[in-house]
Amino acid sequence: MAKLGKRTRTAREAFAGKTDLSVEEAVALVKAHATSKFDETVEIALNLGVDTRHADQMVRGVVGLPNGTGKTMRVAVFARGPKADEAKEAGADIIGAEDLMETIQGGTIEFDRCIATPDMMPIVGRLGKVLGPRNLMPNPKVGTVTLDVKAAVEAAKGGEVQFKAEKGGVVHAGVGKASFDEAKLVENVRAFISAVAKAKPTGAKGTYMKKIALSSTMGPGVTLDVAAASGE
């Protein structure tokens, strides 16, 4: 077995036996032990009581974190003409149509969010198998298929986070950086949990939020008191 480093041992000892914490306690613990040389991301994972194989149990949505993510978002936009100009003025990093489709088909995906105007969907639709598994496929339900390109780009750049339940009913996302003030991280965590709670699908039966865990990129995870954190 590989020998654990001092930082890892210290973190594990600090987390040992601590479960079902309040959001404030969990944030303080995770932040205190995110001591890597880079600014670690604070990550949240929610285990939900849903079966994503059924359409009426799919969980997906979008939330604008009040204090942003701390991450620089690269945004790609499928648009032509005036809408392409609008995207450029709003700060989109990559703009195109068939040319962008060919770039993506060639294996180059250099963006974190993909937005499209409705008339571009016949082109974008060909990329479902590439963008879908990466949760990058534009979707009107989360505002990424829209004529209001300016607002969509600005939202993505401003800290908006998309979420989607994966196989096993797990939703995860980055909710800030370890360098954020504790109060700002707490606000972001609560906003994300609230958004997932509001996205509860009609087909969900029994306990919806089963487990909530918080961690940093390189640190251990700690569980939150689900009832207190979610208000269930």
Buried (B, 14 or more C-beta within 10 A) or exposed (E): EEEEEEEBEEBEEBBEEEEBBEBBBBBBBBBBBBBEEEBBBBBBBBBBBBBBEEEEBBBBBBBEBEBBBBBEBBBBBBBBEEBBEBBBEBEBBBBBBEEBBEBBEEEEBEBBBBBBBEBBBEBBEBBEEBBEEEBBBBBEEBBBBBEBBBBBBBBBBEBBBBBBBEEEBBBBBBBBBBEBEEEBBBBBBBBBBBBBBEBBBEEBEEEBBEBBBBBBBBBBBBBBBBEEBBEE
